Amino acid sequence: MSNSFSVLKDIPYGEHERHVFDLFIPEKAENKSGVILLIHGGGWSNGDKSDYKNEAEFYASSGYICVAINYRFVSENINVFHELDDIASALNTIKEKCEEYGFNIKNTILIGASAGAHLSLLYAYTRKCEAPIIPVAVGAFCPPVNCWVENFLMGIKGEFEDWKYGVLSKCCGVKITKDTLLNESQQNALKKMSPQTYVSKECVPTAVFQGVSDDLVPFEHSELFIDSLIKAGVRNDFLVYENSGHALDKDPDKTDESRKIVLSYAEMYF
């Protein structure tokens, strides 16, 4: 289905300058009760909703209401759980804005890359019951799933290691250094922010898209994550990018495959 669509840019959903989203509305909506939510990556401290412009346009042209959001970056006062609050606030405003256009939005599929994949999983796995729009599936591209393991972010070395531990500290709200990473309090804080911790039979259907040569999120992490979903009886898909690293840019043929998986979720769960 090829569809024309309109775009409403920089719709505010809160008071912070990054509390904005872009809403893509197809002229002929394939479904009027679901929205595909796109959450950009960038190490929880960078990135922009425009990173997902092409994907948003694709799903909108396929007949699905689509939203790309910005959210606050982690800092000394903002951690990943505040970023989850941002997702909830955005969903509230998305629901209200879509009602103005005659859409009664009830369900959402969360799609994210890297940090955005982590937030998508963590929100869907931990806040489904209280969400203003109910998560029904997740599409996670190179997702950080077990942030407490030593080889997480293994490609960030040398002079950049201080940055790595600084970001992890801001993400979980507990001071982390190379020397304290494996201490009990640091491990507990990192496990609390890790989607792997929350895998159970209650988790929503989940698709993982992972590069074999990823030097930030090790391939084995996603393999173990998928295994845990299988053991829990959770519907899942695992698309492997054999030639790619974290950017997933060496397997162009996989783009269509990943989109087909997301569209199949939309058809099944919206």
FENLINLIN-V113287 format. One record per backbone hydrogen bond with DSSP energy under -0.5 kcal/mol. CO is the residue of the C=O (numbers start at 1). NH is the residue of the N-H. E is the energy in kcal/mol with one decimal. If there is no record, write none. Layout:
CO&NH&E, CO&NH&E
This chain:
4&27&-3.5, 6&25&-2.8, 7&9&-0.6, 8&23&-2.9, 10&12&-0.5, 11&21&-1.6, 16&19&-2.0, 18&20&-1.8, 19&13&-2.2, 19&14&-0.8, 20&70&-2.4, 21&11&-3.0, 22&24&-0.5, 22&68&-2.0, 23&8&-2.9, 23&25&-0.6, 24&26&-0.6, 24&66&-2.2, 25&6&-2.6, 27&29&-0.5, 32&104&-0.7, 33&106&-3.1, 33&107&-2.3, 34&65&-0.5, 35&37&-0.6, 35&109&-1.7, 36&38&-0.5, 36&67&-2.8, 37&39&-0.5, 37&111&-3.4, 38&40&-0.5, 38&69&-2.0, 39&113&-1.2, 42&45&-1.6, 44&74&-2.5, 48&51&-2.1, 49&52&-1.8, 50&53&-1.7, 52&56&-2.8, 53&57&-2.5, 54&58&-2.1, 55&59&-2.5, 56&60&-2.4, 57&61&-2.4, 58&62&-1.0, 59&64&-2.4, 60&63&-1.7, 61&3&-1.1, 63&30&-3.8, 63&31&-0.9, 65&36&-2.5, 66&24&-3.3, 67&38&-3.4, 68&22&-2.6, 69&40&-0.7, 78&75&-2.4, 79&82&-0.8, 79&83&-1.5, 80&84&-1.8, 81&85&-1.5, 82&86&-1.8, 83&87&-1.7, 84&88&-2.1, 85&89&-2.5, 86&90&-2.8, 87&91&-2.5, 88&92&-2.0, 89&93&-2.0, 90&94&-2.8, 91&95&-2.4, 92&96&-1.9, 93&97&-3.1, 94&98&-2.7, 95&99&-1.6, 96&100&-1.1, 97&101&-0.6, 98&101&-1.0, 98&103&-2.5, 99&102&-1.5, 103&105&-1.0, 106&134&-2.3, 107&35&-1.8, 108&110&-0.5, 108&136&-2.7, 108&137&-0.8, 109&37&-2.7, 109&111&-0.5, 110&139&-2.8, 111&39&-3.0, 112&141&-2.8, 113&116&-2.3, 114&118&-2.4, 114&144&-0.5, 115&119&-2.4, 116&120&-2.0, 117&121&-2.5, 118&122&-2.8, 119&123&-2.6, 120&124&-2.3, 121&125&-2.7, 122&126&-1.7, 123&127&-2.5, 127&130&-0.7, 127&131&-0.8, 128&131&-0.9, 134&108&-2.4, 136&205&-0.7, 137&110&-2.0, 138&140&-0.5, 138&207&-2.8, 139&112&-2.2, 139&141&-0.6, 140&142&-0.7, 140&209&-2.7, 141&114&-3.2, 143&145&-0.8, 145&196&-2.5, 146&149&-1.2, 149&152&-1.8, 151&154&-1.4, 153&156&-1.9, 155&157&-0.9, 157&160&-2.2, 158&161&-1.8, 160&164&-2.0, 161&165&-2.4, 162&166&-2.0, 163&167&-2.6, 164&168&-2.3, 165&169&-2.0, 166&170&-2.1, 167&171&-2.6, 168&172&-2.1, 169&173&-2.0, 169&174&-0.7, 171&80&-2.3, 177&181&-1.2, 180&183&-2.0, 183&187&-2.8, 184&188&-2.7, 185&189&-1.9, 186&190&-2.3, 187&191&-2.4, 188&192&-1.9, 189&193&-0.9, 191&194&-1.4, 193&195&-0.5, 194&197&-1.4, 195&198&-1.7, 196&199&-1.3, 200&203&-1.8, 205&138&-2.0, 206&237&-1.7, 207&140&-3.4, 208&239&-2.6, 209&142&-3.2, 210&241&-3.0, 211&214&-1.3, 215&155&-2.6, 216&153&-3.2, 216&218&-0.7, 218&221&-1.4, 218&222&-1.0, 219&223&-2.0, 220&224&-2.6, 221&225&-2.1, 222&226&-2.7, 223&227&-2.3, 224&228&-2.1, 225&229&-2.0, 226&230&-2.5, 227&231&-2.4, 228&232&-1.7, 229&233&-0.6, 229&234&-2.9, 230&233&-1.2, 235&206&-2.3, 237&208&-2.8, 238&240&-0.6, 239&210&-2.1, 240&242&-0.9, 241&212&-2.2, 241&244&-1.0, 244&213&-2.5, 245&248&-1.2, 251&254&-2.2, 252&255&-1.2, 253&257&-0.8, 254&258&-2.9, 255&259&-2.1, 256&260&-2.2, 257&261&-1.8, 258&262&-2.1, 259&263&-2.7, 260&264&-2.2, 261&265&-1.9, 262&266&-2.2, 263&267&-2.4, 264&268&-1.8, 265&269&-3.0, 266&270&-1.7
